[in-house]
């Protein structure tokens, strides 16, 4: 990996596009005259059992509340059903 970071060699920068968010996907569909028929989010980011699971859940709930709902662990794995009218 001695070449990593040099031109033409990874690691490459990570680029985040707003459309890859829950709100971004909904806005994209609205702009493109598409209908979001179904939308689900699943939190697979943390183990379901183990030490300190109660503390982890409390931190997740607090983060959700303090961000006024903007940050939500159920945004990690999203599934959309999108319909194109006509």
HTML snippet that shows the backbone in 3Dmol.js (N, CA, C, O; Angstrom):
<script src="https://3Dmol.org/build/3Dmol-min.js"></script>
<div id="view" style="width:600px;height:400px;position:relative"></div>
<script>
const pdb = `
ATOM      1  N   UNK A   1       0.819  -1.202   0.000  1.00  0.00           N
ATOM      2  CA  UNK A   1       0.000   0.000   0.000  1.00  0.00           C
ATOM      3  C   UNK A   1       0.860   1.261   0.000  1.00  0.00           C
ATOM      4  O   UNK A   1       0.393   2.315   0.434  1.00  0.00           O
ATOM      5  N   UNK A   2       2.077   1.183  -0.466  1.00  0.00           N
ATOM      6  CA  UNK A   2       2.937   2.357  -0.497  1.00  0.00           C
ATOM      7  C   UNK A   2       2.436   3.408  -1.472  1.00  0.00           C
ATOM      8  O   UNK A   2       2.788   4.581  -1.348  1.00  0.00           O
ATOM      9  N   UNK A   3       1.625   3.012  -2.432  1.00  0.00           N
ATOM     10  CA  UNK A   3       1.112   3.947  -3.432  1.00  0.00           C
ATOM     11  C   UNK A   3      -0.203   4.592  -2.999  1.00  0.00           C
ATOM     12  O   UNK A   3      -0.677   5.522  -3.653  1.00  0.00           O
ATOM     13  N   UNK A   4      -0.793   4.115  -1.915  1.00  0.00           N
ATOM     14  CA  UNK A   4      -2.095   4.623  -1.484  1.00  0.00           C
ATOM     15  C   UNK A   4      -2.050   6.125  -1.267  1.00  0.00           C
ATOM     16  O   UNK A   4      -1.141   6.647  -0.621  1.00  0.00           O
ATOM     17  N   UNK A   5      -3.027   6.801  -1.807  1.00  0.00           N
ATOM     18  CA  UNK A   5      -3.136   8.246  -1.650  1.00  0.00           C
ATOM     19  C   UNK A   5      -2.480   9.035  -2.771  1.00  0.00           C
ATOM     20  O   UNK A   5      -2.725  10.233  -2.909  1.00  0.00           O
ATOM     21  N   UNK A   6      -1.647   8.377  -3.577  1.00  0.00           N
ATOM     22  CA  UNK A   6      -1.024   9.058  -4.706  1.00  0.00           C
ATOM     23  C   UNK A   6      -2.011   9.084  -5.874  1.00  0.00           C
ATOM     24  O   UNK A   6      -2.955   8.294  -5.912  1.00  0.00           O
ATOM     25  N   UNK A   7      -1.795   9.980  -6.811  1.00  0.00           N
ATOM     26  CA  UNK A   7      -2.696  10.095  -7.960  1.00  0.00           C
ATOM     27  C   UNK A   7      -2.910   8.738  -8.623  1.00  0.00           C
ATOM     28  O   UNK A   7      -1.954   8.034  -8.950  1.00  0.00           O
ATOM     29  N   UNK A   8      -4.185   8.384  -8.817  1.00  0.00           N
ATOM     30  CA  UNK A   8      -4.529   7.132  -9.471  1.00  0.00           C
ATOM     31  C   UNK A   8      -4.523   5.922  -8.564  1.00  0.00           C
ATOM     32  O   UNK A   8      -4.775   4.809  -9.024  1.00  0.00           O
ATOM     33  N   UNK A   9      -4.244   6.108  -7.296  1.00  0.00           N
ATOM     34  CA  UNK A   9      -4.194   4.999  -6.342  1.00  0.00           C
ATOM     35  C   UNK A   9      -5.050   5.341  -5.123  1.00  0.00           C
ATOM     36  O   UNK A   9      -4.986   6.449  -4.592  1.00  0.00           O
ATOM     37  N   UNK A  10      -5.856   4.361  -4.689  1.00  0.00           N
ATOM     38  CA  UNK A  10      -6.709   4.564  -3.509  1.00  0.00           C
ATOM     39  C   UNK A  10      -5.872   4.683  -2.261  1.00  0.00           C
ATOM     40  O   UNK A  10      -4.665   4.450  -2.326  1.00  0.00           O
ATOM     41  N   UNK A  11      -6.441   5.030  -1.139  1.00  0.00           N
ATOM     42  CA  UNK A  11      -7.887   5.200  -0.961  1.00  0.00           C
ATOM     43  C   UNK A  11      -8.365   6.525  -1.551  1.00  0.00           C
ATOM     44  O   UNK A  11      -7.681   7.547  -1.487  1.00  0.00           O
ATOM     45  N   UNK A  12      -9.558   6.466  -2.124  1.00  0.00           N
ATOM     46  CA  UNK A  12     -10.145   7.634  -2.752  1.00  0.00           C
ATOM     47  C   UNK A  12     -11.051   8.342  -1.750  1.00  0.00           C
ATOM     48  O   UNK A  12     -11.555   7.707  -0.823  1.00  0.00           O
ATOM     49  N   UNK A  13     -11.262   9.632  -1.918  1.00  0.00           N
ATOM     50  CA  UNK A  13     -12.115  10.359  -0.973  1.00  0.00           C
ATOM     51  C   UNK A  13     -13.559   9.859  -1.025  1.00  0.00           C
ATOM     52  O   UNK A  13     -14.060   9.464  -2.078  1.00  0.00           O
ATOM     53  N   UNK A  14     -14.196   9.884   0.106  1.00  0.00           N
ATOM     54  CA  UNK A  14     -15.602   9.522   0.193  1.00  0.00           C
ATOM     55  C   UNK A  14     -16.432  10.750  -0.149  1.00  0.00           C
ATOM     56  O   UNK A  14     -16.196  11.835   0.384  1.00  0.00           O
ATOM     57  N   UNK A  15     -17.395  10.580  -1.032  1.00  0.00           N
ATOM     58  CA  UNK A  15     -18.257  11.685  -1.442  1.00  0.00           C
ATOM     59  C   UNK A  15     -19.675  11.355  -1.016  1.00  0.00           C
ATOM     60  O   UNK A  15     -20.192  10.286  -1.338  1.00  0.00           O
ATOM     61  N   UNK A  16     -20.298  12.259  -0.302  1.00  0.00           N
ATOM     62  CA  UNK A  16     -21.672  12.093   0.156  1.00  0.00           C
ATOM     63  C   UNK A  16     -22.567  12.988  -0.685  1.00  0.00           C
ATOM     64  O   UNK A  16     -22.299  14.182  -0.825  1.00  0.00           O
ATOM     65  N   UNK A  17     -23.612  12.429  -1.238  1.00  0.00           N
ATOM     66  CA  UNK A  17     -24.584  13.206  -1.993  1.00  0.00           C
ATOM     67  C   UNK A  17     -25.883  13.264  -1.200  1.00  0.00           C
ATOM     68  O   UNK A  17     -26.322  12.252  -0.653  1.00  0.00           O
ATOM     69  N   UNK A  18     -26.484  14.410  -1.137  1.00  0.00           N
ATOM     70  CA  UNK A  18     -27.709  14.616  -0.342  1.00  0.00           C
ATOM     71  C   UNK A  18     -28.839  13.682  -0.754  1.00  0.00           C
ATOM     72  O   UNK A  18     -29.696  13.356   0.066  1.00  0.00           O
ATOM     73  N   UNK A  19     -28.855  13.243  -2.025  1.00  0.00           N
ATOM     74  CA  UNK A  19     -29.937  12.366  -2.481  1.00  0.00           C
ATOM     75  C   UNK A  19     -29.871  11.006  -1.789  1.00  0.00           C
ATOM     76  O   UNK A  19     -30.842  10.250  -1.827  1.00  0.00           O
ATOM     77  N   UNK A  20     -28.760  10.689  -1.168  1.00  0.00           N
ATOM     78  CA  UNK A  20     -28.609   9.386  -0.520  1.00  0.00           C
ATOM     79  C   UNK A  20     -29.135   9.432   0.919  1.00  0.00           C
ATOM     80  O   UNK A  20     -28.824   8.547   1.716  1.00  0.00           O
ATOM     81  N   UNK A  21     -29.905  10.425   1.248  1.00  0.00           N
ATOM     82  CA  UNK A  21     -30.543  10.508   2.555  1.00  0.00           C
ATOM     83  C   UNK A  21     -32.036  10.245   2.386  1.00  0.00           C
ATOM     84  O   UNK A  21     -32.554  10.268   1.270  1.00  0.00           O
ATOM     85  N   UNK A  22     -32.712   9.998   3.481  1.00  0.00           N
ATOM     86  CA  UNK A  22     -34.154   9.769   3.436  1.00  0.00           C
ATOM     87  C   UNK A  22     -34.876  10.996   2.864  1.00  0.00           C
ATOM     88  O   UNK A  22     -35.715  10.867   1.972  1.00  0.00           O
ATOM     89  N   UNK A  23     -34.550  12.174   3.377  1.00  0.00           N
ATOM     90  CA  UNK A  23     -35.181  13.399   2.885  1.00  0.00           C
ATOM     91  C   UNK A  23     -34.775  13.680   1.439  1.00  0.00           C
ATOM     92  O   UNK A  23     -35.593  14.127   0.636  1.00  0.00           O
ATOM     93  N   UNK A  24     -33.509  13.416   1.110  1.00  0.00           N
ATOM     94  CA  UNK A  24     -33.025  13.642  -0.241  1.00  0.00           C
ATOM     95  C   UNK A  24     -33.723  12.766  -1.261  1.00  0.00           C
ATOM     96  O   UNK A  24     -34.048  13.224  -2.357  1.00  0.00           O
ATOM     97  N   UNK A  25     -33.958  11.509  -0.912  1.00  0.00           N
ATOM     98  CA  UNK A  25     -34.643  10.596  -1.837  1.00  0.00           C
ATOM     99  C   UNK A  25     -36.092  11.047  -2.054  1.00  0.00           C
ATOM    100  O   UNK A  25     -36.602  11.013  -3.174  1.00  0.00           O
ATOM    101  N   UNK A  26     -36.745  11.469  -0.968  1.00  0.00           N
ATOM    102  CA  UNK A  26     -38.118  11.969  -1.108  1.00  0.00           C
ATOM    103  C   UNK A  26     -38.169  13.216  -1.981  1.00  0.00           C
ATOM    104  O   UNK A  26     -39.072  13.356  -2.806  1.00  0.00           O
ATOM    105  N   UNK A  27     -37.209  14.126  -1.807  1.00  0.00           N
ATOM    106  CA  UNK A  27     -37.164  15.346  -2.624  1.00  0.00           C
ATOM    107  C   UNK A  27     -36.868  15.011  -4.081  1.00  0.00           C
ATOM    108  O   UNK A  27     -37.470  15.596  -4.982  1.00  0.00           O
ATOM    109  N   UNK A  28     -35.953  14.081  -4.324  1.00  0.00           N
ATOM    110  CA  UNK A  28     -35.637  13.652  -5.687  1.00  0.00           C
ATOM    111  C   UNK A  28     -36.885  13.114  -6.379  1.00  0.00           C
ATOM    112  O   UNK A  28     -37.164  13.457  -7.528  1.00  0.00           O
ATOM    113  N   UNK A  29     -37.634  12.270  -5.673  1.00  0.00           N
ATOM    114  CA  UNK A  29     -38.855  11.697  -6.255  1.00  0.00           C
ATOM    115  C   UNK A  29     -39.877  12.786  -6.560  1.00  0.00           C
ATOM    116  O   UNK A  29     -40.539  12.748  -7.597  1.00  0.00           O
ATOM    117  N   UNK A  30     -40.004  13.747  -5.666  1.00  0.00           N
ATOM    118  CA  UNK A  30     -40.919  14.863  -5.889  1.00  0.00           C
ATOM    119  C   UNK A  30     -40.502  15.663  -7.128  1.00  0.00           C
ATOM    120  O   UNK A  30     -41.344  16.014  -7.954  1.00  0.00           O
ATOM    121  N   UNK A  31     -39.209  15.948  -7.255  1.00  0.00           N
ATOM    122  CA  UNK A  31     -38.698  16.712  -8.401  1.00  0.00           C
ATOM    123  C   UNK A  31     -38.876  15.968  -9.722  1.00  0.00           C
ATOM    124  O   UNK A  31     -39.061  16.597 -10.764  1.00  0.00           O
ATOM    125  N   UNK A  32     -38.822  14.647  -9.689  1.00  0.00           N
ATOM    126  CA  UNK A  32     -38.884  13.835 -10.904  1.00  0.00           C
ATOM    127  C   UNK A  32     -40.285  13.277 -11.177  1.00  0.00           C
ATOM    128  O   UNK A  32     -40.456  12.410 -12.034  1.00  0.00           O
ATOM    129  N   UNK A  33     -41.286  13.780 -10.442  1.00  0.00           N
ATOM    130  CA  UNK A  33     -42.674  13.342 -10.591  1.00  0.00           C
ATOM    131  C   UNK A  33     -42.836  11.837 -10.341  1.00  0.00           C
ATOM    132  O   UNK A  33     -43.557  11.147 -11.062  1.00  0.00           O
ATOM    133  N   UNK A  34     -42.156  11.353  -9.317  1.00  0.00           N
ATOM    134  CA  UNK A  34     -42.266   9.959  -8.890  1.00  0.00           C
ATOM    135  C   UNK A  34     -42.999   9.927  -7.559  1.00  0.00           C
ATOM    136  O   UNK A  34     -42.934  10.887  -6.792  1.00  0.00           O
ATOM    137  N   UNK A  35     -43.691   8.840  -7.278  1.00  0.00           N
ATOM    138  CA  UNK A  35     -44.428   8.702  -6.020  1.00  0.00           C
ATOM    139  C   UNK A  35     -43.752   7.673  -5.130  1.00  0.00           C
ATOM    140  O   UNK A  35     -43.499   6.545  -5.552  1.00  0.00           O
ATOM    141  N   UNK A  36     -43.460   8.067  -3.894  1.00  0.00           N
ATOM    142  CA  UNK A  36     -42.946   7.116  -2.912  1.00  0.00           C
ATOM    143  C   UNK A  36     -44.152   6.389  -2.333  1.00  0.00           C
ATOM    144  O   UNK A  36     -44.950   6.981  -1.606  1.00  0.00           O
ATOM    145  N   UNK A  37     -44.283   5.109  -2.654  1.00  0.00           N
ATOM    146  CA  UNK A  37     -45.427   4.310  -2.228  1.00  0.00           C
ATOM    147  C   UNK A  37     -45.157   3.683  -0.861  1.00  0.00           C
ATOM    148  O   UNK A  37     -46.072   3.548  -0.049  1.00  0.00           O
ATOM    149  N   UNK A  38     -43.934   3.307  -0.610  1.00  0.00           N
ATOM    150  CA  UNK A  38     -43.559   2.706   0.663  1.00  0.00           C
ATOM    151  C   UNK A  38     -42.144   3.098   1.035  1.00  0.00           C
ATOM    152  O   UNK A  38     -41.296   3.319   0.171  1.00  0.00           O
ATOM    153  N   UNK A  39     -41.903   3.180   2.335  1.00  0.00           N
ATOM    154  CA  UNK A  39     -40.590   3.602   2.826  1.00  0.00           C
ATOM    155  C   UNK A  39     -40.343   2.943   4.180  1.00  0.00           C
ATOM    156  O   UNK A  39     -41.153   3.081   5.097  1.00  0.00           O
ATOM    157  N   UNK A  40     -39.232   2.232   4.306  1.00  0.00           N
ATOM    158  CA  UNK A  40     -38.903   1.556   5.558  1.00  0.00           C
ATOM    159  C   UNK A  40     -37.449   1.796   5.905  1.00  0.00           C
ATOM    160  O   UNK A  40     -36.588   1.860   5.027  1.00  0.00           O
ATOM    161  N   UNK A  41     -37.189   1.926   7.179  1.00  0.00           N
ATOM    162  CA  UNK A  41     -35.822   2.030   7.673  1.00  0.00           C
ATOM    163  C   UNK A  41     -35.601   0.990   8.753  1.00  0.00           C
ATOM    164  O   UNK A  41     -36.468   0.765   9.598  1.00  0.00           O
ATOM    165  N   UNK A  42     -34.439   0.358   8.725  1.00  0.00           N
ATOM    166  CA  UNK A  42     -34.094  -0.670   9.703  1.00  0.00           C
ATOM    167  C   UNK A  42     -32.750  -0.319  10.307  1.00  0.00           C
ATOM    168  O   UNK A  42     -31.827   0.067   9.590  1.00  0.00           O
ATOM    169  N   UNK A  43     -32.633  -0.448  11.613  1.00  0.00           N
ATOM    170  CA  UNK A  43     -31.371  -0.169  12.298  1.00  0.00           C
ATOM    171  C   UNK A  43     -30.588  -1.461  12.454  1.00  0.00           C
ATOM    172  O   UNK A  43     -30.917  -2.295  13.298  1.00  0.00           O
ATOM    173  N   UNK A  44     -29.561  -1.626  11.649  1.00  0.00           N
ATOM    174  CA  UNK A  44     -28.672  -2.778  11.768  1.00  0.00           C
ATOM    175  C   UNK A  44     -27.290  -2.355  12.242  1.00  0.00           C
ATOM    176  O   UNK A  44     -26.325  -3.106  12.102  1.00  0.00           O
ATOM    177  N   UNK A  45     -27.194  -1.160  12.800  1.00  0.00           N
ATOM    178  CA  UNK A  45     -25.887  -0.607  13.139  1.00  0.00           C
ATOM    179  C   UNK A  45     -25.330  -1.115  14.465  1.00  0.00           C
ATOM    180  O   UNK A  45     -24.116  -1.083  14.664  1.00  0.00           O
ATOM    181  N   UNK A  46     -26.173  -1.579  15.369  1.00  0.00           N
ATOM    182  CA  UNK A  46     -25.711  -2.027  16.682  1.00  0.00           C
ATOM    183  C   UNK A  46     -26.187  -3.443  16.968  1.00  0.00           C
ATOM    184  O   UNK A  46     -27.245  -3.857  16.495  1.00  0.00           O
ATOM    185  N   UNK A  47     -25.409  -4.178  17.739  1.00  0.00           N
ATOM    186  CA  UNK A  47     -25.869  -5.513  18.148  1.00  0.00           C
ATOM    187  C   UNK A  47     -27.137  -5.408  18.991  1.00  0.00           C
ATOM    188  O   UNK A  47     -27.350  -4.405  19.673  1.00  0.00           O
ATOM    189  N   UNK A  48     -27.962  -6.423  18.948  1.00  0.00           N
ATOM    190  CA  UNK A  48     -29.224  -6.423  19.688  1.00  0.00           C
ATOM    191  C   UNK A  48     -29.043  -6.855  21.142  1.00  0.00           C
ATOM    192  O   UNK A  48     -29.904  -6.594  21.982  1.00  0.00           O
ATOM    193  N   UNK A  49     -27.931  -7.511  21.436  1.00  0.00           N
ATOM    194  CA  UNK A  49     -27.681  -7.985  22.798  1.00  0.00           C
ATOM    195  C   UNK A  49     -26.267  -7.613  23.216  1.00  0.00           C
ATOM    196  O   UNK A  49     -25.464  -7.142  22.411  1.00  0.00           O
ATOM    197  N   UNK A  50     -25.986  -7.833  24.481  1.00  0.00           N
ATOM    198  CA  UNK A  50     -24.634  -7.607  24.972  1.00  0.00           C
ATOM    199  C   UNK A  50     -24.607  -6.620  26.124  1.00  0.00           C
ATOM    200  O   UNK A  50     -25.632  -6.092  26.556  1.00  0.00           O
ATOM    201  N   UNK A  51     -23.402  -6.394  26.598  1.00  0.00           N
ATOM    202  CA  UNK A  51     -23.215  -5.461  27.702  1.00  0.00           C
ATOM    203  C   UNK A  51     -23.603  -4.055  27.279  1.00  0.00           C
ATOM    204  O   UNK A  51     -23.381  -3.645  26.139  1.00  0.00           O
ATOM    205  N   UNK A  52     -24.169  -3.350  28.188  1.00  0.00           N
ATOM    206  CA  UNK A  52     -24.500  -1.932  28.009  1.00  0.00           C
ATOM    207  C   UNK A  52     -25.545  -1.664  26.933  1.00  0.00           C
ATOM    208  O   UNK A  52     -25.627  -0.547  26.422  1.00  0.00           O
ATOM    209  N   UNK A  53     -26.352  -2.676  26.577  1.00  0.00           N
ATOM    210  CA  UNK A  53     -27.352  -2.457  25.531  1.00  0.00           C
ATOM    211  C   UNK A  53     -28.363  -1.385  25.952  1.00  0.00           C
ATOM    212  O   UNK A  53     -28.815  -0.594  25.125  1.00  0.00           O
ATOM    213  N   UNK A  54     -28.715  -1.365  27.245  1.00  0.00           N
ATOM    214  CA  UNK A  54     -29.634  -0.335  27.739  1.00  0.00           C
ATOM    215  C   UNK A  54     -29.048   1.053  27.590  1.00  0.00           C
ATOM    216  O   UNK A  54     -29.747   1.993  27.211  1.00  0.00           O
ATOM    217  N   UNK A  55     -27.758   1.185  27.890  1.00  0.00           N
ATOM    218  CA  UNK A  55     -27.078   2.468  27.744  1.00  0.00           C
ATOM    219  C   UNK A  55     -27.010   2.877  26.273  1.00  0.00           C
ATOM    220  O   UNK A  55     -27.226   4.042  25.940  1.00  0.00           O
ATOM    221  N   UNK A  56     -26.713   1.927  25.403  1.00  0.00           N
ATOM    222  CA  UNK A  56     -26.659   2.221  23.964  1.00  0.00           C
ATOM    223  C   UNK A  56     -27.999   2.737  23.468  1.00  0.00           C
ATOM    224  O   UNK A  56     -28.061   3.716  22.725  1.00  0.00           O
ATOM    225  N   UNK A  57     -29.074   2.067  23.884  1.00  0.00           N
ATOM    226  CA  UNK A  57     -30.412   2.492  23.449  1.00  0.00           C
ATOM    227  C   UNK A  57     -30.745   3.881  23.978  1.00  0.00           C
ATOM    228  O   UNK A  57     -31.368   4.681  23.281  1.00  0.00           O
ATOM    229  N   UNK A  58     -30.330   4.170  25.212  1.00  0.00           N
ATOM    230  CA  UNK A  58     -30.586   5.484  25.798  1.00  0.00           C
ATOM    231  C   UNK A  58     -29.838   6.574  25.030  1.00  0.00           C
ATOM    232  O   UNK A  58     -30.385   7.650  24.792  1.00  0.00           O
ATOM    233  N   UNK A  59     -28.599   6.302  24.646  1.00  0.00           N
ATOM    234  CA  UNK A  59     -27.813   7.266  23.870  1.00  0.00           C
ATOM    235  C   UNK A  59     -28.455   7.495  22.505  1.00  0.00           C
ATOM    236  O   UNK A  59     -28.509   8.626  22.023  1.00  0.00           O
ATOM    237  N   UNK A  60     -28.936   6.431  21.889  1.00  0.00           N
ATOM    238  CA  UNK A  60     -29.593   6.557  20.582  1.00  0.00           C
ATOM    239  C   UNK A  60     -30.858   7.403  20.710  1.00  0.00           C
ATOM    240  O   UNK A  60     -31.104   8.281  19.882  1.00  0.00           O
ATOM    241  N   UNK A  61     -31.664   7.143  21.748  1.00  0.00           N
ATOM    242  CA  UNK A  61     -32.887   7.936  21.942  1.00  0.00           C
ATOM    243  C   UNK A  61     -32.551   9.396  22.224  1.00  0.00           C
ATOM    244  O   UNK A  61     -33.214  10.295  21.705  1.00  0.00           O
ATOM    245  N   UNK A  62     -31.525   9.641  23.044  1.00  0.00           N
ATOM    246  CA  UNK A  62     -31.133  11.014  23.364  1.00  0.00           C
ATOM    247  C   UNK A  62     -30.634  11.745  22.123  1.00  0.00           C
ATOM    248  O   UNK A  62     -30.968  12.911  21.914  1.00  0.00           O
ATOM    249  N   UNK A  63     -29.838  11.069  21.303  1.00  0.00           N
ATOM    250  CA  UNK A  63     -29.334  11.671  20.066  1.00  0.00           C
ATOM    251  C   UNK A  63     -30.485  12.040  19.142  1.00  0.00           C
ATOM    252  O   UNK A  63     -30.493  13.114  18.542  1.00  0.00           O
ATOM    253  N   UNK A  64     -31.450  11.148  19.035  1.00  0.00           N
ATOM    254  CA  UNK A  64     -32.630  11.420  18.208  1.00  0.00           C
ATOM    255  C   UNK A  64     -33.373  12.653  18.721  1.00  0.00           C
ATOM    256  O   UNK A  64     -33.751  13.526  17.941  1.00  0.00           O
ATOM    257  N   UNK A  65     -33.578  12.717  20.035  1.00  0.00           N
ATOM    258  CA  UNK A  65     -34.320  13.831  20.631  1.00  0.00           C
ATOM    259  C   UNK A  65     -33.551  15.146  20.503  1.00  0.00           C
ATOM    260  O   UNK A  65     -34.126  16.166  20.125  1.00  0.00           O
ATOM    261  N   UNK A  66     -32.253  15.126  20.816  1.00  0.00           N
ATOM    262  CA  UNK A  66     -31.458  16.353  20.769  1.00  0.00           C
ATOM    263  C   UNK A  66     -31.268  16.888  19.353  1.00  0.00           C
ATOM    264  O   UNK A  66     -31.060  18.087  19.169  1.00  0.00           O
ATOM    265  N   UNK A  67     -31.339  16.018  18.359  1.00  0.00           N
ATOM    266  CA  UNK A  67     -31.212  16.464  16.971  1.00  0.00           C
ATOM    267  C   UNK A  67     -32.571  16.835  16.379  1.00  0.00           C
ATOM    268  O   UNK A  67     -32.683  17.110  15.184  1.00  0.00           O
ATOM    269  N   UNK A  68     -33.604  16.840  17.229  1.00  0.00           N
ATOM    270  CA  UNK A  68     -34.975  17.151  16.814  1.00  0.00           C
ATOM    271  C   UNK A  68     -35.444  16.225  15.695  1.00  0.00           C
ATOM    272  O   UNK A  68     -36.150  16.640  14.776  1.00  0.00           O
ATOM    273  N   UNK A  69     -35.032  14.957  15.797  1.00  0.00           N
ATOM    274  CA  UNK A  69     -35.465  13.941  14.852  1.00  0.00           C
ATOM    275  C   UNK A  69     -34.633  13.847  13.587  1.00  0.00           C
ATOM    276  O   UNK A  69     -34.882  12.980  12.749  1.00  0.00           O
ATOM    277  N   UNK A  70     -33.649  14.723  13.434  1.00  0.00           N
ATOM    278  CA  UNK A  70     -32.838  14.715  12.210  1.00  0.00           C
ATOM    279  C   UNK A  70     -31.927  13.487  12.144  1.00  0.00           C
ATOM    280  O   UNK A  70     -31.718  12.925  11.068  1.00  0.00           O
ATOM    281  N   UNK A  71     -31.389  13.074  13.283  1.00  0.00           N
ATOM    282  CA  UNK A  71     -30.551  11.883  13.347  1.00  0.00           C
ATOM    283  C   UNK A  71     -31.368  10.733  13.916  1.00  0.00           C
ATOM    284  O   UNK A  71     -31.927  10.838  15.008  1.00  0.00           O
ATOM    285  N   UNK A  72     -31.432   9.643  13.174  1.00  0.00           N
ATOM    286  CA  UNK A  72     -32.238   8.505  13.595  1.00  0.00           C
ATOM    287  C   UNK A  72     -31.528   7.227  13.188  1.00  0.00           C
ATOM    288  O   UNK A  72     -31.103   7.090  12.040  1.00  0.00           O
ATOM    289  N   UNK A  73     -31.396   6.298  14.111  1.00  0.00           N
ATOM    290  CA  UNK A  73     -30.676   5.060  13.798  1.00  0.00           C
ATOM    291  C   UNK A  73     -31.418   4.210  12.775  1.00  0.00           C
ATOM    292  O   UNK A  73     -30.809   3.337  12.155  1.00  0.00           O
ATOM    293  N   UNK A  74     -32.704   4.438  12.581  1.00  0.00           N
ATOM    294  CA  UNK A  74     -33.435   3.647  11.586  1.00  0.00           C
ATOM    295  C   UNK A  74     -33.183   4.146  10.167  1.00  0.00           C
ATOM    296  O   UNK A  74     -33.793   3.649   9.221  1.00  0.00           O
ATOM    297  N   UNK A  75     -32.288   5.127  10.007  1.00  0.00           N
ATOM    298  CA  UNK A  75     -31.940   5.612   8.678  1.00  0.00           C
ATOM    299  C   UNK A  75     -30.771   4.837   8.076  1.00  0.00           C
ATOM    300  O   UNK A  75     -30.321   5.174   6.981  1.00  0.00           O
ATOM    301  N   UNK A  76     -30.267   3.808   8.760  1.00  0.00           N
ATOM    302  CA  UNK A  76     -29.059   3.140   8.279  1.00  0.00           C
ATOM    303  C   UNK A  76     -29.316   2.235   7.077  1.00  0.00           C
ATOM    304  O   UNK A  76     -28.488   2.200   6.167  1.00  0.00           O
ATOM    305  N   UNK A  77     -30.404   1.519   7.038  1.00  0.00           N
ATOM    306  CA  UNK A  77     -30.734   0.651   5.907  1.00  0.00           C
ATOM    307  C   UNK A  77     -32.129   1.021   5.427  1.00  0.00           C
ATOM    308  O   UNK A  77     -33.123   0.715   6.085  1.00  0.00           O
ATOM    309  N   UNK A  78     -32.197   1.682   4.276  1.00  0.00           N
ATOM    310  CA  UNK A  78     -33.476   2.184   3.778  1.00  0.00           C
ATOM    311  C   UNK A  78     -33.967   1.375   2.588  1.00  0.00           C
ATOM    312  O   UNK A  78     -33.179   0.927   1.755  1.00  0.00           O
ATOM    313  N   UNK A  79     -35.270   1.198   2.521  1.00  0.00           N
ATOM    314  CA  UNK A  79     -35.923   0.557   1.380  1.00  0.00           C
ATOM    315  C   UNK A  79     -37.066   1.462   0.936  1.00  0.00           C
ATOM    316  O   UNK A  79     -37.882   1.890   1.752  1.00  0.00           O
ATOM    317  N   UNK A  80     -37.118   1.746  -0.349  1.00  0.00           N
ATOM    318  CA  UNK A  80     -38.187   2.571  -0.917  1.00  0.00           C
ATOM    319  C   UNK A  80     -38.908   1.770  -1.986  1.00  0.00           C
ATOM    320  O   UNK A  80     -38.288   0.997  -2.715  1.00  0.00           O
ATOM    321  N   UNK A  81     -40.214   1.955  -2.078  1.00  0.00           N
ATOM    322  CA  UNK A  81     -40.984   1.504  -3.237  1.00  0.00           C
ATOM    323  C   UNK A  81     -41.421   2.781  -3.935  1.00  0.00           C
ATOM    324  O   UNK A  81     -42.146   3.599  -3.368  1.00  0.00           O
ATOM    325  N   UNK A  82     -40.970   2.940  -5.173  1.00  0.00           N
ATOM    326  CA  UNK A  82     -41.198   4.161  -5.921  1.00  0.00           C
ATOM    327  C   UNK A  82     -41.998   3.832  -7.176  1.00  0.00           C
ATOM    328  O   UNK A  82     -41.686   2.888  -7.902  1.00  0.00           O
ATOM    329  N   UNK A  83     -43.034   4.628  -7.414  1.00  0.00           N
ATOM    330  CA  UNK A  83     -43.936   4.403  -8.559  1.00  0.00           C
ATOM    331  C   UNK A  83     -43.780   5.569  -9.538  1.00  0.00           C
ATOM    332  O   UNK A  83     -43.757   6.733  -9.138  1.00  0.00           O
ATOM    333  N   UNK A  84     -43.674   5.237 -10.823  1.00  0.00           N
ATOM    334  CA  UNK A  84     -43.653   6.246 -11.879  1.00  0.00           C
ATOM    335  C   UNK A  84     -45.039   6.297 -12.505  1.00  0.00           C
ATOM    336  O   UNK A  84     -45.431   5.368 -13.212  1.00  0.00           O
ATOM    337  N   UNK A  85     -45.796   7.383 -12.253  1.00  0.00           N
ATOM    338  CA  UNK A  85     -47.146   7.476 -12.802  1.00  0.00           C
ATOM    339  C   UNK A  85     -47.154   7.461 -14.323  1.00  0.00           C
ATOM    340  O   UNK A  85     -46.208   7.909 -14.971  1.00  0.00           O
ATOM    341  N   UNK A  86     -48.246   6.933 -14.880  1.00  0.00           N
ATOM    342  CA  UNK A  86     -48.436   6.939 -16.308  1.00  0.00           C
ATOM    343  C   UNK A  86     -47.745   5.811 -16.962  1.00  0.00           C
ATOM    344  O   UNK A  86     -47.808   5.673 -18.184  1.00  0.00           O
TER     345      UNK A  86
END
`;
const viewer = $3Dmol.createViewer("view");
viewer.addModel(pdb, "pdb");
viewer.setStyle({}, {cartoon: {color: "spectrum"}});
viewer.zoomTo();
viewer.render();
</script>
